[in-house]
Structure formats: C-alpha cells, structure tokens
Amino acid sequence: MCYKASKEKKEWGKLLENLFWVGLVGALIALIFALTQAKKVLKFSEGTELMQKLAASIRKGANAYLKRQYTTVAKIFIIVFVILLILAGVGMLDNWFIPFAFLTGGIWSGLAGFVGMKIATSANARTANAAHESLNKGLRVAFSSGSVMGFTVVGLGLLDVSIWFHILKYIAGFEAAQIAQTMVMFGMGASFMALFGRVGGGIFTKAADVGADLVGKVEAGIPEDDRSSLSSPTTWATTWATWPAWALTCMSPTWAPFWLPSPWAPPPTPPMA
C-alpha cells in the first residue's frame, strides 16, 4: 500500500516537472494578448491638433528620460554582472549561470518598463479624447492600455522562468535546489531594474510637475490650481506631463479615471460643515 502510494507520488512529480511548457504557452498567450490590446488602443484618435501636439511633446520628453535612465542603469548592471562573474570564478557562487540569470532578469524588467512607457504616452491623449464622448469609451481605452503593461510583465516573467527552467533542468542537469538558487537571481535582477525605474520615475514626475506649473503660471499667467474646478488647465498640463513617469510607478494608465481632476472621475467630496 505504502509502496504504491510512493510510486504514484513519484510519477505525479515527474509529470509536473515535464509540464514546464505550460508556462511557456501561457507566456506566449499573455504577450500576444498584450500586442492585440496595444493595437486596439492605437486605433483610437488622439483628438484635436493641439492634443496631438501635446502628446507628441510628452512622448519626446519620455523617450529622452528613458534613454538617459537606461544608459545609466546599464552601466551599473555591467558592474554588478562583472562582480558576480568574479564571485562565480572564485567559487563563492553555486554555478556560472547565476550572473546571467541576474542579467536577463534586468533586461526583461527594463523591456517591460519600456513597453509601459510607450503605451502610456500613446494612451494619454486617446483616453482624454475618448472620455469626451462617453465614460464607457474612456474607461475602455484606459483599461485596454493598462492591460498591455500588466500582461507584458506576466508574459515576459513566465517566458524567462520557463526558458531558464528548461536550460537548468534538461541541459545543465541541475537538481531542484540548484535550480531554485539560480532562478532567484532572475527575480533579483528584475527587482534591481524596477527599483531604479521607480526612483527615477518619481524624480521625473516631480520635474515634470514643476515644469508644468512654471509654464502655466509664469508663461501663460494661469492662476494656482483650484481643486473645485475639474477643468483647470495647469492641473491637466501637470497630469499629462507626469503620466509617463507614472507608467513606471503605477504601472499603467488604468489609474487615470481615478485621478482628480478628471472629467470622468468622481466629483470631489464637499467639505464637512
């Protein structure tokens, strides 16, 4: 009886090990879905000529920010990668795959941030323009664009984990303990990149905030933002300018319907008597 149960357990465990391809299929499905949602968002109009001009300026600034940040982070990654190689060479790490797992984790994380920035700067004007027609249309654009970032993160994560599991299990012949130790470094590399994205995004947000206020108040002569007005020009300028950075911190423009002031957000709560 015990022998039979043990044998069934081993067979079940072997079956699960051979199902790694399920993760690979799931990753491909997630990435294909993200691609279709991105194409869906890009079919919507960016609105008036002025809205298109503003959106283009925001994309230009966001691209400059990403180029600068990724160039700096790449140098830091190279330094850490070399240190890990040295540690592996002197036997302080379990195997030579660990430095490369760290590197691929950072690359996939950076790619996810790049996709998030691109879809955010493409969806901001489209969401605002769609909201002029109806709440439902604005939400559909916002949530579709947000799903691009979400499914890209999931898809790239599953893809990298599935590939590494295949390499370590079936090519390198590692046991479960060694596989776990190596794949942890993938998560460390991804988190390392995400940390710089969040910190840099916060700094970029504040810089864009200050810039929008200066343009609105000093150049255009617009008064200080009035929280009771949902159509304040300076507030909208600030929201649009800081949106690219929030793509890395809040992950997606799905947050847009809940930002005040916004014509499709809930009205402000009246002050207590």
Secondary structure, DSSP 8 states (H G I E B T S, - for coil): -HHHHHHHHHHHHHHHHTTTHHHHHHHHHHHHHHHHHHHHHHTS---SHHHHHHHHHHHHHHHHHHHHHHHHHHHHHHHHHHHHHHHHHTT-SS-THHHHHHHHHHHHHHHHHHHHHHHHHHHHHHHHHHHHH-HHHHHHHHHHHHHHHHHHHHHHHHHHHHHHHHIIIIIS---HHHHHHHHHHHHHHHHHHHHHHHHHHHHHHHHHHHHHHHIIIIIS---S--TT-TT-HHHHHHHHHHHHHHHHHT-SGGGGGGSSS-TTS--------
